[in-house]
Amino acid sequence: MAKRQDIVYGDVFAGETIVLRFRVIDSSRNAVDITGWTAKAVLAASEGGSAVHSVAGSITDAIGGLWTATLSRGSILALQGDDLWYGGWRSDTNNERLLAYGTFRVSPAPQLP
């Protein structure tokens, strides 16, 4: 079952590069070995809506169940002012599964570099 985890510690600002970090655990809270998995992060403007951006995930510690997805400065800049839903997916053929999801807001930056 996917876990909802909203990004609430503060706004994401337009023009930032954001790294989403995911850890896959089982019901006993032990890390799942994700060796050989393919993962991706998808952004949508509404819950269940069409994707507005998708990025491939990178396995950073397969045995520890860790993977990341980097949202580039350009993709975040294009989405400023939006409230977005994200989903972290296992995207292997015939084994697609939503692992985590939630919301965050992209606020206009006070000043861009």
C-alpha positions, 0 to 999 in steps of 0.5 A, a space after each residue: 500500500 502506498 504511503 501519503 507523505 505531504 511535503 509540509 516543512 516549507 515551500 518548494 521555490 521556483 528555480 530550485 533543484 529538488 531531490 525527492 528521496 524514497 525508502 521502500 520498507 515492508 510491513 515490519 519496517 525493514 528495508 526492501 531490496 530493490 535491486 533491479 527495480 526501475 523507479 520514477 517520480 510523476 507530478 500531476 496538477 490534481 489527485 489522479 490527474 494527468 502527469 505534467 512532468 515525469 523523471 526517472 528514479 536513480 537507485 542509490 542503495 538497492 539493499 537499503 531500499 533507497 532511491 531518488 528522483 531529481 526535479 530539475 531547476 527548469 521543471 520546477 520553474 515551469 510549475 511555479 504557483 502550482 499545488 502539485 501531487 507527486 507519486 513515487 512509482 516502481 515502474 517495471 513492466 508488469 509490476 507498476 506500483 505506487 509506492 508513495 504520494 503526496 502534495 507540495 506547492 511551488 512558490 515563486 522565488 523572491 529572486 532568481 539567480 
